[in-house]
Amino acid sequence: MNILYVIRDMSFVEPLGIMFLSAIAKQDGHKSSLSVTNEENIFLKIEREQPDMICLSFLSVDRGYFKILAEKIKNRYPDIVIAVGGPHATFDAEEVRVWPVDVVIQGEGEWSFRDILRAVDAGQTYDRIENVSTQQTMNPLRRLIEPLDLLPHPDRALVYFPGGHLARLNVKTFMTSRGCAYRCAYCFNSKYKEIYKGNGRTIRRFSVDYIIEEIEQVKADYGLDFVRFGDDVFVYKVDEWLLEFKEKYSKRIGLPFYCLCQVNQITPELIFNLRSAGCHSIGISIETANETLRREVLMRPMSTQTILDAFKNIHEAGIYTYANAMVGLPNATIEDEIQTIELSAECKSIYPSFSVFTPFRGTMLGEKCFKQGLIDGDYPTHTTRRSILNCFSKKQKDIQLNIVYLGMFAVRFPFIKRLILEYLIYIRPNPVFFLAWYFLKNYVSAKYIWPISISFMAKIRLAVRSLAYELCGRLSWGLLLKRK
């Protein structure tokens, strides 16, 4: 069977979810191909590949886009099986299953996807497969996969195709675990724990040997000199897994890596072991300077001193930091946003990042916003666009957006911080602010956080690709609507 996997965009991070599905399908002898709709005409791709099944994977920000896409595909190719998965399908299957699609896969989908393929091959129904919803049925979830080593390694060939930008990129992404121990109000993990209650442990790890073998294989087949670990939280404490990882990774891989950590878990001992393994940079969240908002709204009960101590410990070990903060939290004031910039400056991160709070259905804070009538419109479409909360005026939303664009400058260049905070954030957002933000964030990330060591012309091509996505990615609605 020919299977076409469809995603909307693919910048610098591999779509590991569909890569796992493709690996499962290939174990049973199926063929895989990929369509990135922001980069090509999907209907020409369908004509060329002649798929028997099309798999759509998307986030909630792309829900409207993929609904229209599913309608157009089904109208034009009624005999092709359309399967839908990903975060939005997991948390709003009731909505998605009434779209013109054949099957919706919720949650951890590898074994269910395998069963669907076998059912289609045998001409059987898939209405009773666990994790699967159709227009007629909604089935319960199966137990979470454990041990994770039962899974094949992700199908890298699906995205590292000849001439593709990810194949040439020296930075490649790996996952060492699934699940997260925290219940942050803005994140899907709380809902994920809820829907999987009684169906296994949500937090699981691949063995160190599984990860090392995968990295060794990718290094041999495609080349890499920097590793990006994409886990929600890479490590929680110094345990047997971390000690084994430190020993084997440093000896057998020996490459610098990036990972994500939680402020509450940072200790000198943990950072020492990460640095000894080869850690080059760490992503860590500040969220907001307002402790009440952190504790009561975000469910992040960490003190400001804990945040400052964490950054101090990381920097003293010679590790760069990517610090993320949010603006536009429900009922936050402009003074709160300015104080968040000040806290970011105190943390002395090399890459201070700011984004607009994005409320999603299924998350605790997102549901609260919807129930309280704080939402203008439906789903958000981007985390660096204006807030969709109606508790803010247009002027406040403009200021928030300016902080996204100019906050990094205020932190990195103290001599212009006063100009930014007292004047620039109050004028209308404009292309100059956007382009300045775009170039600075890409320069800092490529130099310090996940260093990109490719040719000058390749860097130019990547920059053009990234800018095209930032400027035009969301404009592909028009292209989609025009395709008959």
C-alpha positions, 0 to 999 in steps of 0.5 A: 500500500502507498501511504502519503503523509501530509504536514503543513510545514517543516522548518528545522525540526523533524516531524517525529510522530509521522516518522514513527508511523512510517517506520511501523508501516514499512515493517509491514512492507508499505511504501511511504512518501511525504507532502509538505503543503506549504512547499508544494501543490498536494494535489500534484503530489497525489497524482504523482504518488497515487496513494492508497491512504493519506495521513494528515497530522496537525496541531490545533493552530492548523485545524481550520486549514486541514478541515478544508484540505480534507474536504477537498481531498475527499471530494476529488479522491473519494476512494482514498482512505484519509486518516487523521492524527496528531495533537488536535485529533487526540484532544478534539476527536469528537469534532474531527471525526465528523469531517470527511475523513475515514479514521481518526487516531487518538493518542499514541498511535503506532500500534493502532496505525499498524492495525488499521493498515492490516485491516485495510489490506484485508478488506476488513473494518477498522471501526473496533480498533482501540484509539480509533474513532470514525463517524460511526464509533468512538473506541477506548484507548489502548494501554500506552506502549511500554517498553518504548524500545518495542518501537522501531527507530523513526523513519529518517528517510521520509524527511532526509530525502536527497536535496532536502534541507533536513538531510543537509542540516548538521543538527538533528532531533531525537527523543529519549522519552514520552510524557511529562511529570508536570501539569502546567495549565497551558500545556496538553500534558494534564489532559493527556494524563487524564485521558490515559488514566489507568492505561499505563504510565505516561512518563516512559523512557527509551533505553540508553542503548536504543538512543545511542544506536539511533544516533550512531545510525543517523550519524553514519547514514546522514551525518551530524555534529550537533544533537537536539533532544526534543523531550518536554523535560530531558532529565528530572534528577541524577539517576541511573539512566542519566549516569549511563547516558553520560558514560555511553554518550560521551564515549560513543557519540561525543557530540554537543547537544541541546535539551529542555529542563525544568527550573525546579529540577536544576541543581549543581549536580544535575548540571555537572552531569549534563555538562560531562555528557556533552550538554552545550545548551539548555532550553528553560522557561521563565514564563512570567515575572509575576509569581502569582500568575506563575503559581495560580494561573500557570500552575508553575509554583516556582519562586523568582529566586529559584529561577535566578539560581537555576540560570546561575548554575547553568551559566557557571557550568559554561552552558548557554541558555534559551529562556522562554517567557510568555506575554498576554496571559489572562488579565496580565498587565503591561507592567507584568510584561515589562517586569518579565523583560526585566527578569529575563535580563537578570537571568542573563540568557544568551537567547531570551525569547518571548511569545504570546500566550496561546489558549488551546482546547483540552488544556486547563487554561485554554478551557478556562478561557473558553468557558469565561468567554475570553476568546475572540474567534476560535482557535489561534493560528500562531504563537507570535501573532496578536493575542486572541483574548478579549480582555485586552485592548487593541493597544495592549495587544500591539504592545504585547506583539512589540515585546515579542519582537523587541524583548530580545533586544532589550535584554541583549542590549541594555543600552537601548532597553530604556528606549524600547520599554519607554517608547518603541513598544508603544508604537504600532508593530511594523515590518522593521520590528519583525525583520529585526527580531527575525534576524537576531533570533536566527543569528543567536540560535544558529550561533549559540543554541544549536550551532549550524555548521553548513556552507554560507550558501546553504545558510542563505537558503535556510534563512530564505526558507525560514523567512518565507515560512514566517511571512507566508506560511499562514498565507497558504490558505489562499493557495489551498482555497484556490486549488480545485 
